[in-house]
Amino acid sequence: MTKNKFFTTEEAARALGISKQTLLRYEKNKVFPKPKRNLINRWRQYTQEDIQKLKESLRGNIG
C-alpha cells in the first residue's frame, strides 16, 4: 500500500501560481475549501487531487 503524497501550503501555492498568502486568503474567504490537516502538527495537507481541483476553480473564477 502506498501513502499519498501531501503538499504543504507553500508547495500547493507554488503549483497554483499564487502566493501562500493568497491561498490562505482564498481559504479564509471560502473561495477554496479548507484542506485536511495533519493530526499531529495541524499543518494543512493538500493532495495532488486537491491541487487539481483548486486549479480548475481558479480557471473558473478568472476566465
C-alpha positions as CSV (number, residue, x, y, z in Angstrom):
1,M,0.0,0.0,0.0
2,T,1.4,3.4,-1.0
3,K,1.0,6.5,1.0
4,N,-0.5,9.6,-0.6
5,K,2.0,12.5,-1.2
6,F,0.9,15.6,0.7
7,F,1.9,19.1,-0.2
8,T,2.4,22.0,2.2
9,T,0.6,25.3,1.7
10,E,3.7,26.8,0.2
11,E,4.1,23.9,-2.3
12,A,0.4,24.0,-3.2
13,A,0.5,27.7,-3.8
14,R,3.6,27.4,-6.0
15,A,1.8,24.7,-8.0
16,L,-1.2,27.0,-8.4
17,G,0.9,30.0,-9.4
18,I,-0.3,32.1,-6.5
19,S,1.3,33.2,-3.2
20,K,0.9,31.4,0.0
21,Q,-0.9,34.4,1.5
22,T,-3.4,34.4,-1.4
23,L,-4.1,30.7,-1.0
24,L,-4.7,31.2,2.8
25,R,-6.9,34.3,2.0
26,Y,-9.0,32.2,-0.5
27,E,-9.5,29.6,2.1
28,K,-10.5,32.2,4.7
29,N,-12.9,33.8,2.3
30,K,-14.3,30.4,1.3
31,V,-13.2,30.7,-2.3
32,F,-11.4,27.4,-1.7
33,P,-12.5,24.6,0.7
34,K,-10.4,24.0,3.8
35,P,-7.8,21.2,3.2
36,K,-7.3,18.3,5.5
37,R,-4.9,18.8,8.4
38,N,-2.2,16.7,9.8
39,L,-3.4,15.1,13.0
40,I,-0.1,15.7,14.9
41,N,1.0,19.2,13.9
42,R,-2.2,20.5,12.4
43,W,-0.5,21.7,9.2
44,R,-2.6,21.9,6.1
45,Q,-2.1,18.9,3.7
46,Y,-3.0,19.2,0.1
47,T,-3.1,16.2,-2.2
48,Q,-2.4,16.2,-6.0
49,E,-6.2,15.8,-6.4
50,D,-6.8,18.9,-4.2
51,I,-4.4,21.0,-6.2
52,Q,-6.0,19.9,-9.5
53,K,-9.5,20.9,-8.2
54,L,-8.1,24.2,-7.0
55,K,-6.6,24.8,-10.4
56,E,-9.9,24.2,-12.1
57,S,-11.6,26.5,-9.6
58,L,-9.1,29.2,-10.3
59,R,-9.7,28.9,-14.1
60,G,-13.4,29.2,-13.5
61,N,-13.1,32.3,-11.3
62,I,-10.6,34.0,-13.7
63,G,-11.9,33.2,-17.1
